[in-house]
Amino acid sequence: MYLKTVAILGIAFLLSSCGGKQAADLILHHGKVYTVDSSFSTAEAIVVKGGKIIAVGKNEEILNSYKADSMVDAHGKSVYPGFIDAHAHFVGYGRSLFEVNLYDCKNWDEVLARVKAFVQDHPDETWIRGRGWDQNKFPGQEYPDNRSLSEEFPDKPVLLERVDGHAAITNAKALQLAGVTPGQKIEGGEIGMKGGKLSGLLIDNAVEIVSNIIPKPSKQDYEKWLVAAQKNCFAQGLTTITDCGLMYYDVAMIDTLQREDKLKMRLYVMLSDDTANFNRYLIKGPYKTDRLYVKGVKAYADGALGSRGACLLAPYIDKQGWQGFLLHKREHYDSLAHMLINTDFQLCTHAIGDSGNRMVLQVYNKYLKGKNDKRWRIEHAQVVNENDFDLFGKTSVIPSVQPTHATSDMYWASERIGAERLKGAYAYKQLLQQNGWIPLGTDFPVEDISPFKTFYAAVARKDAKGFPAGGFQMENALTREQAIKGMTIWAAKADFLEQELGSIEVGKKADFVILDEDLMVAPDGELLGVKVLATYSGGRKVY
């Protein structure tokens, strides 16, 4: 009888103690949680309710105070805020997953072989699109022409974009449908000629002459693309993507798919520099839901260094007399800044060359007039003249950079611009010093979507092959803490989302990732081998 009474009292005690615990949806415990708060502190446990974090602390205090149906034992593994890509092309990446993959082709024959194989597998496609070729990897590094492409596909239009999207090769059929004629000129672009005939090469704004006539995708296309892109991103620990340059109809499809809960990825959207977008958004102001924030405007100052479209202050070393070009007259960027300065929209301008960066910085400084919180951005800020770095800090201009660009371009960048100008290129630490923070991205699908490659390129300044042994221009390497912040809280701040995302703190959305190794302590050589064990978005396991 005594033992029975003790047992009953014990059960009653347990029930009463459990009853005193606060109910939650999920508790993660026994992890090494990098909160990425203001002191970069670590914790052991996280409590989630209603998609948000309601407590962060030590195992004992959390487990004694909270209960949840979903208990996640991290087994000592490292936990980070969900990674945020501060500059990417989510819609474009999704589309590219269903096009001809031309990345890493070693010559034009390999490009043709891949296109032929794709057409055989997709005979009903009315337009053949591909992306990823890079003439810098071809023998002689010369641009190809479209003769063989036109012979192989005389009746089906083909558009094959260069890796950076700033150049393309098209066949004769595509040029015919677009009405391109020999000798035709276009501002901010080039239409290639060879032997008095169209070569099929289109650079920068010229690419749009063909791409603009391709039929608009259906809702089914968007769903197919974006769900596939989302799956790959979640597998990499990415929970928020900044999509740089979309049209209003792209945004409408994203919003629809998110509301149907088919698209769970959070997106910060920059609208393309287009009158149709301005007519729909500028009067109404930024648009925001739980997963979507439309607040940016994306403009292009110049092209890419790889296609020699970047606008330089002095000629290219490997093309005498050629300095690249701006994609519009300076007045265009001035009028855009004038239009946006008194709105809540953020101006974000692609600038690669030192002349392109100088022009954008001068226009920004004219309108921003000193320190501010407008958070206008320069995307890439790739080659900056030594006399222009302080123009970022003077008016709080954000340099938004992609570390893997440095490790992709380092093989030939010096040939383009020379050793002296290279000192001010991919200068991430020098740019960081301007405002004390810097967002990091990948620019996928130009580069790989992996945030681990971003981290590795930022801190080790090496590519996936471990080259160069001593790192590329290590004076501009970031610390591991800076790189993590650039992929989380600073990326969130660049998108005006730092109060909701980017760190594991009470009140923020429960976006976090569990890794099999710790990025803060793993040897450099092991960083690219780090694996995502689980990804959570709003407290829901999405990978």
DRENPA-842695 format. One record per residue (C-alpha): x, y, z. Coordinates in nm, 3 decimals. Each point is the difference from the previous one (the first is absolute). Example, Ala and Ser with C-alpha at 12.3 -4.5 7.8 and 13.67 -1.06 7.14 Angstrom:
2
@x 1.230 y -0.450 z 0.780
@x 0.137 y 0.344 z -0.066
//
This chain:
543
@x 0.000 y 0.000 z 0.000
@x 0.285 y 0.236 z 0.088
@x 0.180 y -0.068 z -0.329
@x -0.323 y 0.052 z -0.194
@x -0.057 y 0.336 z 0.172
@x 0.359 y 0.111 z -0.073
@x -0.043 y -0.097 z -0.366
@x -0.324 y 0.199 z -0.027
@x 0.161 y 0.303 z 0.165
@x 0.297 y -0.029 z -0.236
@x -0.221 y -0.006 z -0.306
@x -0.199 y 0.293 z 0.135
@x 0.324 y 0.194 z 0.055
@x 0.116 y -0.067 z -0.356
@x -0.334 y 0.100 z -0.142
@x -0.006 y 0.320 z 0.203
@x 0.357 y 0.087 z -0.100
@x -0.079 y -0.066 z -0.370
@x -0.314 y 0.204 z 0.038
@x 0.214 y 0.292 z 0.111
@x 0.200 y -0.005 z -0.321
@x -0.086 y 0.240 z -0.279
@x -0.126 y -0.173 z -0.314
@x 0.192 y 0.051 z -0.323
@x 0.003 y -0.151 z -0.350
@x 0.364 y -0.102 z -0.016
@x 0.302 y -0.018 z 0.229
@x 0.351 y -0.045 z -0.137
@x 0.243 y -0.098 z 0.273
@x 0.360 y -0.114 z 0.050
@x 0.130 y 0.201 z -0.291
@x 0.281 y 0.251 z -0.037
@x -0.221 y 0.289 z -0.102
@x 0.168 y 0.299 z -0.160
@x -0.259 y 0.269 z 0.061
@x 0.184 y 0.266 z -0.208
@x -0.140 y 0.259 z 0.239
@x 0.184 y 0.325 z 0.072
@x 0.261 y -0.180 z 0.213
@x 0.018 y -0.309 z -0.226
@x -0.094 y -0.214 z 0.302
@x -0.065 y -0.374 z 0.003
@x -0.284 y -0.192 z 0.165
@x -0.114 y -0.362 z 0.030
@x -0.374 y 0.001 z -0.060
@x -0.274 y 0.176 z -0.195
@x -0.376 y 0.010 z 0.061
@x -0.241 y 0.065 z -0.288
@x -0.370 y 0.087 z 0.005
@x -0.215 y 0.133 z -0.282
@x 0.296 y 0.004 z -0.235
@x 0.204 y 0.230 z 0.222
@x 0.272 y -0.042 z 0.260
@x -0.135 y 0.051 z 0.352
@x 0.305 y -0.103 z 0.203
@x 0.373 y -0.062 z -0.042
@x 0.224 y -0.130 z 0.276
@x 0.165 y -0.293 z 0.174
@x -0.136 y -0.354 z -0.021
@x -0.100 y -0.025 z 0.366
@x -0.189 y 0.327 z 0.023
@x -0.181 y -0.062 z -0.331
@x -0.094 y -0.363 z 0.067
@x -0.119 y 0.086 z 0.351
@x -0.215 y 0.287 z -0.121
@x -0.148 y -0.115 z -0.331
@x -0.168 y -0.302 z -0.156
@x -0.069 y -0.078 z -0.364
@x -0.129 y -0.283 z -0.216
@x 0.302 y 0.040 z -0.227
@x 0.332 y -0.049 z 0.181
@x 0.319 y 0.029 z -0.207
@x 0.322 y -0.130 z 0.156
@x 0.285 y 0.167 z -0.191
@x 0.253 y -0.241 z 0.160
@x 0.256 y 0.277 z 0.043
@x -0.004 y 0.106 z -0.366
@x 0.034 y 0.365 z -0.101
@x -0.316 y 0.201 z -0.064
@x 0.001 y 0.326 z -0.197
@x -0.268 y 0.246 z -0.112
@x -0.142 y -0.098 z -0.339
@x 0.240 y 0.119 z -0.267
@x -0.105 y 0.303 z -0.205
@x 0.130 y 0.055 z -0.352
@x 0.028 y 0.377 z -0.038
@x 0.025 y -0.009 z -0.380
@x -0.138 y -0.272 z -0.223
@x -0.246 y -0.071 z -0.280
@x -0.244 y -0.252 z 0.143
@x -0.247 y 0.003 z -0.289
@x 0.281 y -0.012 z -0.255
@x 0.166 y -0.286 z 0.185
@x -0.323 y -0.197 z 0.007
@x -0.045 y 0.051 z -0.373
@x 0.361 y -0.103 z -0.067
@x -0.064 y -0.339 z 0.161
@x -0.221 y -0.081 z -0.300
@x 0.230 y 0.141 z -0.270
@x 0.324 y -0.116 z -0.162
@x 0.272 y -0.010 z 0.265
@x 0.311 y 0.148 z -0.164
@x 0.208 y 0.057 z 0.313
@x 0.361 y -0.120 z -0.017
@x -0.007 y -0.069 z -0.375
@x 0.363 y -0.008 z -0.116
@x -0.066 y 0.096 z -0.363
@x -0.278 y 0.091 z -0.243
@x -0.032 y -0.356 z -0.127
@x -0.098 y -0.108 z 0.351
@x -0.261 y 0.279 z 0.008
@x -0.149 y -0.127 z -0.326
@x -0.001 y -0.360 z 0.122
@x -0.192 y 0.096 z 0.314
@x -0.253 y 0.201 z -0.200
@x -0.059 y -0.290 z -0.241
@x -0.046 y -0.244 z 0.288
@x -0.249 y 0.237 z 0.166
@x -0.204 y 0.040 z -0.320
@x -0.016 y -0.378 z -0.045
@x -0.135 y -0.034 z 0.355
@x -0.240 y 0.297 z -0.036
@x -0.130 y -0.012 z -0.359
@x -0.310 y 0.208 z 0.078
@x 0.184 y 0.309 z 0.125
@x -0.073 y 0.290 z -0.235
@x 0.293 y 0.208 z 0.128
@x 0.333 y -0.151 z 0.104
@x 0.164 y 0.190 z 0.286
@x 0.325 y -0.073 z 0.176
@x 0.242 y 0.168 z 0.233
@x 0.349 y -0.033 z 0.139
@x 0.255 y 0.012 z -0.284
@x 0.313 y 0.206 z 0.060
@x 0.238 y 0.079 z -0.285
@x 0.278 y 0.052 z 0.254
@x 0.005 y -0.380 z 0.038
@x 0.019 y -0.060 z -0.377
@x 0.327 y -0.037 z -0.195
@x 0.119 y 0.349 z -0.094
@x -0.272 y 0.159 z 0.220
@x -0.175 y 0.129 z -0.313
@x -0.375 y 0.044 z -0.036
@x -0.161 y -0.265 z -0.224
@x -0.234 y 0.083 z -0.287
@x -0.333 y -0.159 z -0.086
@x 0.076 y -0.174 z -0.330
@x -0.010 y -0.354 z 0.134
@x -0.294 y 0.084 z 0.228
@x -0.203 y 0.130 z -0.295
@x 0.090 y -0.300 z -0.216
@x -0.102 y -0.245 z 0.272
@x -0.326 y 0.183 z 0.085
@x -0.125 y 0.185 z -0.308
@x -0.367 y 0.009 z 0.104
@x 0.003 y 0.018 z 0.381
@x 0.112 y 0.320 z 0.179
@x 0.291 y -0.039 z 0.242
@x 0.125 y 0.242 z 0.269
@x 0.308 y -0.105 z 0.199
@x 0.101 y 0.244 z 0.275
@x 0.351 y 0.045 z 0.127
@x 0.064 y -0.101 z 0.363
@x -0.056 y 0.355 z 0.127
@x -0.309 y 0.068 z -0.211
@x 0.169 y 0.304 z -0.159
@x 0.059 y -0.160 z -0.340
@x -0.166 y -0.265 z -0.215
@x 0.036 y -0.195 z -0.321
@x -0.313 y -0.036 z -0.212
@x -0.064 y -0.187 z -0.319
@x -0.120 y 0.157 z -0.327
@x -0.362 y -0.100 z 0.066
@x -0.010 y 0.188 z 0.331
@x 0.157 y 0.308 z -0.159
@x -0.253 y -0.017 z -0.283
@x -0.298 y -0.023 z 0.239
@x 0.134 y 0.297 z 0.199
@x 0.054 y 0.208 z -0.313
@x 0.374 y 0.052 z 0.064
@x 0.179 y 0.140 z -0.306
@x 0.369 y 0.038 z -0.091
@x 0.145 y 0.329 z 0.120
@x -0.284 y 0.059 z 0.249
@x 0.105 y 0.210 z 0.299
@x -0.130 y -0.003 z 0.357
@x 0.085 y 0.216 z 0.300
@x 0.188 y -0.191 z 0.269
@x 0.055 y -0.309 z -0.208
@x 0.167 y -0.156 z -0.301
@x -0.132 y -0.207 z -0.290
@x 0.286 y -0.216 z -0.123
@x 0.111 y 0.002 z -0.364
@x 0.247 y -0.226 z -0.180
@x 0.090 y 0.029 z -0.367
@x -0.281 y 0.249 z -0.053
@x -0.261 y -0.238 z 0.141
@x -0.170 y -0.040 z 0.336
@x 0.214 y -0.230 z 0.216
@x -0.277 y -0.079 z 0.250
@x 0.193 y 0.164 z 0.285
@x -0.209 y 0.240 z 0.210
@x 0.150 y 0.194 z 0.291
@x -0.189 y 0.167 z 0.287
@x -0.309 y 0.194 z -0.116
@x 0.012 y -0.174 z -0.338
@x -0.094 y -0.330 z 0.168
@x -0.342 y 0.145 z 0.085
@x -0.085 y 0.048 z -0.368
@x -0.034 y -0.377 z -0.023
@x -0.099 y -0.094 z 0.356
@x -0.292 y 0.246 z -0.005
@x -0.177 y -0.188 z -0.280
@x 0.003 y -0.336 z 0.180
@x -0.357 y -0.086 z 0.112
@x -0.081 y 0.073 z 0.365
@x 0.001 y -0.305 z 0.230
@x -0.319 y -0.150 z 0.141
@x -0.089 y -0.046 z 0.366
@x 0.091 y -0.367 z -0.041
@x 0.345 y 0.103 z -0.125
@x 0.056 y 0.224 z 0.301
@x -0.113 y -0.268 z 0.241
@x 0.228 y -0.258 z -0.159
@x 0.298 y 0.236 z 0.003
@x -0.042 y 0.149 z 0.346
@x -0.083 y -0.319 z 0.187
@x 0.312 y -0.162 z -0.150
@x 0.212 y 0.304 z 0.089
@x -0.141 y 0.006 z 0.353
@x 0.084 y -0.365 z 0.056
@x 0.365 y 0.056 z -0.094
@x 0.026 y 0.317 z 0.210
@x -0.147 y -0.157 z 0.314
@x 0.246 y -0.288 z -0.040
@x 0.279 y 0.261 z 0.024
@x -0.144 y 0.161 z 0.314
@x -0.131 y 0.305 z -0.186
@x -0.326 y 0.133 z 0.143
@x -0.015 y 0.349 z -0.155
@x 0.104 y 0.107 z -0.350
@x 0.041 y 0.352 z -0.137
@x -0.120 y -0.018 z -0.362
@x 0.162 y 0.282 z -0.193
@x -0.210 y 0.129 z -0.285
@x -0.352 y -0.135 z -0.059
@x -0.300 y 0.122 z -0.195
@x -0.338 y 0.059 z 0.165
@x -0.142 y -0.319 z -0.155
@x 0.285 y -0.206 z 0.152
@x -0.085 y 0.147 z 0.340
@x -0.369 y -0.078 z -0.046
@x 0.078 y -0.366 z -0.065
@x 0.230 y -0.021 z 0.301
@x -0.266 y 0.155 z 0.221
@x -0.263 y -0.243 z -0.130
@x 0.218 y -0.308 z 0.054
@x 0.096 y 0.116 z 0.350
@x -0.365 y 0.055 z 0.093
@x -0.080 y -0.351 z -0.125
@x 0.284 y -0.122 z 0.227
@x 0.174 y -0.159 z -0.298
@x 0.288 y 0.245 z 0.036
@x 0.139 y 0.024 z 0.352
@x 0.320 y 0.187 z -0.082
@x 0.017 y 0.357 z 0.131
@x 0.084 y 0.252 z -0.271
@x 0.112 y 0.361 z 0.001
@x -0.066 y 0.134 z -0.348
@x 0.164 y 0.279 z -0.196
@x -0.219 y 0.113 z -0.289
@x 0.166 y 0.039 z -0.337
@x 0.066 y 0.355 z -0.115
@x -0.311 y 0.013 z -0.218
@x -0.283 y 0.252 z -0.039
@x -0.262 y -0.277 z 0.017
@x 0.126 y -0.090 z 0.348
@x 0.010 y 0.362 z 0.117
@x -0.357 y 0.059 z -0.117
@x -0.121 y -0.290 z 0.216
@x 0.208 y 0.049 z 0.313
@x 0.132 y 0.351 z 0.061
@x -0.335 y 0.157 z 0.087
@x -0.104 y -0.290 z 0.224
@x 0.338 y -0.037 z 0.171
@x 0.186 y -0.316 z 0.107
@x -0.198 y -0.324 z 0.016
@x 0.043 y -0.237 z 0.293
@x -0.134 y -0.336 z 0.116
@x 0.140 y -0.261 z 0.238
@x 0.227 y -0.143 z -0.271
@x 0.029 y 0.277 z -0.261
@x 0.139 y 0.352 z 0.016
@x 0.003 y 0.216 z -0.314
@x 0.199 y 0.311 z 0.083
@x 0.300 y 0.020 z -0.233
@x 0.060 y 0.128 z -0.352
@x 0.281 y -0.159 z -0.201
@x 0.189 y 0.197 z -0.265
@x 0.304 y -0.093 z -0.209
@x 0.285 y 0.246 z -0.044
@x 0.223 y -0.218 z -0.217
@x 0.064 y -0.359 z -0.109
@x 0.242 y -0.265 z 0.122
@x 0.378 y -0.018 z 0.012
@x -0.002 y -0.347 z -0.157
@x -0.173 y 0.126 z -0.315
@x 0.192 y 0.332 z 0.006
@x -0.323 y 0.192 z 0.047
@x 0.108 y 0.145 z 0.336
@x 0.060 y 0.375 z -0.034
@x 0.359 y 0.092 z 0.085
@x 0.178 y 0.331 z 0.057
@x 0.291 y -0.114 z -0.218
@x 0.008 y -0.258 z -0.283
@x 0.005 y -0.375 z 0.052
@x 0.351 y -0.142 z 0.002
@x -0.103 y -0.279 z -0.238
@x -0.204 y 0.221 z -0.238
@x 0.180 y 0.323 z -0.067
@x -0.217 y 0.305 z -0.048
@x -0.307 y -0.172 z 0.148
@x -0.144 y 0.118 z 0.332
@x -0.338 y -0.175 z 0.001
@x -0.314 y 0.211 z 0.028
@x -0.286 y 0.116 z 0.218
@x -0.332 y -0.165 z -0.082
@x -0.176 y 0.338 z 0.000
@x 0.102 y 0.362 z -0.004
@x 0.092 y 0.148 z 0.339
@x -0.322 y 0.202 z -0.007
@x -0.202 y -0.321 z 0.030
@x 0.155 y -0.088 z 0.336
@x -0.033 y 0.358 z 0.121
@x -0.372 y 0.006 z -0.085
@x -0.051 y -0.340 z 0.165
@x 0.165 y 0.121 z 0.322
@x -0.203 y 0.322 z -0.015
@x -0.321 y -0.203 z -0.035
@x 0.077 y -0.238 z 0.288
@x 0.165 y 0.229 z 0.256
@x -0.333 y 0.108 z 0.151
@x -0.155 y -0.348 z -0.004
@x 0.048 y -0.300 z 0.229
@x 0.154 y -0.201 z -0.282
@x 0.364 y -0.101 z 0.016
@x 0.216 y 0.068 z -0.307
@x 0.238 y -0.287 z -0.079
@x 0.233 y 0.041 z -0.297
@x 0.220 y -0.262 z -0.164
@x 0.349 y 0.147 z -0.051
@x 0.310 y -0.200 z -0.094
@x 0.264 y 0.230 z -0.152
@x 0.173 y 0.284 z 0.180
@x -0.164 y 0.255 z -0.230
@x -0.342 y -0.158 z 0.052
@x 0.048 y 0.001 z 0.377
@x 0.122 y 0.361 z 0.001
@x -0.300 y 0.120 z -0.199
@x -0.249 y -0.177 z 0.229
@x 0.176 y 0.120 z 0.315
@x -0.001 y 0.359 z -0.125
@x -0.373 y -0.014 z -0.083
@x -0.080 y -0.162 z 0.336
@x 0.206 y 0.258 z 0.190
@x -0.177 y 0.282 z -0.183
@x -0.341 y -0.112 z 0.129
@x 0.078 y -0.167 z 0.332
@x 0.191 y 0.301 z 0.137
@x 0.186 y -0.152 z 0.295
@x -0.069 y -0.282 z 0.246
@x -0.347 y -0.152 z -0.029
@x -0.204 y -0.319 z 0.033
@x -0.127 y -0.028 z -0.359
@x 0.230 y -0.303 z -0.047
@x 0.056 y 0.062 z -0.368
@x 0.223 y -0.275 z -0.130
@x 0.263 y -0.061 z -0.263
@x -0.023 y -0.360 z -0.116
@x 0.343 y -0.162 z -0.055
@x 0.216 y 0.313 z 0.053
@x 0.258 y -0.210 z -0.177
@x 0.274 y 0.239 z -0.118
@x 0.025 y 0.322 z 0.200
@x 0.253 y 0.277 z -0.050
@x 0.207 y 0.073 z 0.310
@x -0.135 y 0.357 z 0.007
@x -0.363 y -0.112 z 0.010
@x -0.024 y -0.240 z 0.296
@x -0.088 y 0.282 z 0.242
@x -0.309 y 0.085 z -0.209
@x -0.163 y -0.313 z 0.142
@x 0.047 y 0.111 z 0.360
@x -0.083 y 0.368 z -0.052
@x -0.360 y -0.072 z -0.093
@x -0.048 y -0.347 z 0.155
@x -0.002 y -0.178 z -0.337
@x -0.005 y -0.379 z 0.044
@x 0.248 y -0.206 z -0.202
@x -0.180 y -0.330 z -0.069
@x 0.264 y -0.255 z -0.101
@x 0.033 y -0.362 z -0.109
@x 0.325 y -0.162 z 0.120
@x -0.002 y -0.281 z -0.257
@x 0.028 y 0.260 z -0.279
@x 0.352 y 0.069 z 0.124
@x 0.102 y -0.364 z -0.009
@x -0.160 y -0.054 z -0.342
@x 0.150 y 0.310 z -0.160
@x 0.349 y -0.018 z 0.156
@x 0.130 y -0.222 z -0.284
@x -0.036 y 0.275 z -0.262
@x -0.092 y 0.327 z 0.180
@x 0.360 y 0.126 z -0.001
@x 0.016 y -0.051 z -0.378
@x -0.308 y 0.223 z -0.033
@x 0.089 y 0.287 z 0.231
@x 0.364 y -0.039 z 0.108
@x 0.161 y -0.048 z 0.340
@x -0.041 y 0.359 z 0.121
@x -0.377 y 0.021 z -0.055
@x -0.039 y -0.353 z 0.136
@x 0.100 y 0.131 z 0.345
@x -0.335 y 0.181 z 0.019
@x -0.198 y -0.296 z -0.135
@x -0.194 y -0.252 z 0.213
@x 0.116 y 0.210 z 0.296
@x -0.251 y -0.128 z 0.253
@x 0.185 y 0.095 z 0.319
@x 0.064 y 0.350 z -0.131
@x -0.367 y 0.031 z -0.091
@x -0.107 y -0.139 z 0.338
@x 0.192 y 0.276 z 0.175
@x -0.212 y 0.268 z -0.167
@x -0.319 y -0.067 z 0.199
@x 0.107 y -0.273 z 0.241
@x -0.217 y -0.266 z -0.166
@x -0.030 y -0.171 z -0.337
@x -0.262 y -0.242 z -0.144
@x 0.116 y -0.310 z -0.188
@x -0.168 y -0.191 z -0.281
@x 0.075 y -0.235 z -0.287
@x -0.166 y 0.153 z -0.309
@x -0.128 y -0.347 z -0.084
@x -0.045 y -0.136 z -0.265
@x 0.310 y 0.194 z -0.109
@x 0.179 y -0.183 z 0.283
@x -0.088 y -0.310 z 0.202
@x -0.283 y 0.038 z 0.254
@x 0.215 y -0.137 z 0.286
@x 0.035 y 0.237 z 0.300
@x 0.295 y -0.217 z 0.107
@x 0.188 y 0.109 z -0.314
@x -0.088 y 0.359 z 0.088
@x 0.141 y -0.050 z 0.349
@x 0.313 y -0.178 z -0.122
@x 0.070 y 0.259 z -0.271
@x -0.047 y 0.282 z 0.251
@x 0.232 y -0.134 z 0.271
@x 0.252 y -0.216 z -0.191
@x -0.020 y 0.186 z -0.334
@x 0.031 y -0.330 z -0.187
@x -0.216 y -0.181 z -0.254
@x -0.143 y -0.351 z 0.030
@x 0.332 y -0.142 z -0.125
@x 0.183 y 0.160 z 0.293
@x 0.175 y 0.245 z -0.234
@x 0.208 y 0.204 z 0.059
@x 0.186 y -0.166 z 0.286
@x 0.054 y 0.325 z 0.190
@x -0.336 y 0.154 z -0.087
@x -0.082 y 0.278 z -0.248
@x 0.079 y 0.352 z 0.128
@x -0.028 y -0.110 z 0.362
@x 0.017 y 0.359 z 0.122
@x -0.369 y 0.013 z -0.088
@x -0.106 y -0.324 z 0.167
@x -0.280 y 0.020 z 0.254
@x 0.007 y -0.162 z 0.343
@x -0.230 y -0.296 z 0.060
@x -0.225 y 0.208 z 0.223
@x -0.025 y 0.270 z -0.266
@x -0.081 y -0.258 z -0.268
@x -0.275 y -0.158 z 0.212
@x -0.149 y 0.342 z 0.068
@x 0.019 y 0.080 z -0.371
@x -0.207 y -0.313 z -0.072
@x -0.254 y 0.063 z 0.277
@x -0.060 y 0.322 z 0.196
@x 0.179 y 0.237 z -0.242
@x -0.180 y -0.156 z -0.297
@x -0.328 y 0.049 z 0.190
@x 0.093 y 0.361 z 0.073
@x 0.073 y 0.064 z -0.367
@x -0.363 y -0.107 z -0.064
@x -0.151 y 0.201 z 0.292
@x -0.082 y -0.330 z 0.173
@x 0.240 y 0.002 z 0.294
@x -0.284 y 0.034 z 0.251
@x -0.157 y -0.324 z -0.131
@x 0.284 y -0.215 z -0.133
@x 0.374 y -0.056 z 0.004
@x 0.056 y -0.104 z 0.362
@x -0.138 y -0.245 z 0.254
@x -0.165 y 0.237 z 0.246
@x -0.334 y 0.023 z 0.178
@x -0.272 y 0.147 z -0.221
@x 0.166 y -0.091 z -0.329
@x -0.120 y -0.254 z -0.253
@x 0.123 y -0.350 z 0.078
@x 0.227 y -0.046 z -0.300
@x 0.304 y -0.208 z 0.085
@x 0.227 y -0.272 z -0.133
@x 0.177 y -0.295 z 0.165
@x 0.342 y -0.091 z -0.144
@x 0.211 y -0.312 z 0.040
@x 0.315 y 0.208 z 0.060
@x 0.061 y 0.342 z 0.154
@x 0.091 y 0.272 z -0.249
@x 0.171 y 0.202 z 0.272
@x 0.256 y -0.268 z 0.088
@x 0.026 y -0.245 z -0.293
@x 0.336 y 0.011 z -0.183
@x -0.003 y 0.198 z -0.326
@x 0.043 y -0.317 z -0.202
@x -0.317 y -0.150 z 0.146
@x -0.235 y 0.297 z -0.042
@x -0.133 y -0.105 z -0.341
@x -0.083 y -0.342 z 0.138
@x -0.236 y 0.131 z 0.269
@x -0.348 y -0.146 z -0.039
@x -0.343 y 0.129 z 0.094
@x -0.176 y -0.246 z 0.234
@x -0.327 y 0.194 z 0.018
@x -0.148 y 0.333 z -0.106
@x -0.292 y 0.168 z 0.181
@x -0.208 y 0.290 z -0.127
@x -0.248 y 0.153 z 0.240
@x 0.053 y -0.299 z 0.228
@x -0.102 y -0.241 z -0.277
@x 0.252 y -0.258 z -0.118
@x 0.045 y 0.064 z -0.372
@x 0.307 y -0.217 z -0.053
//
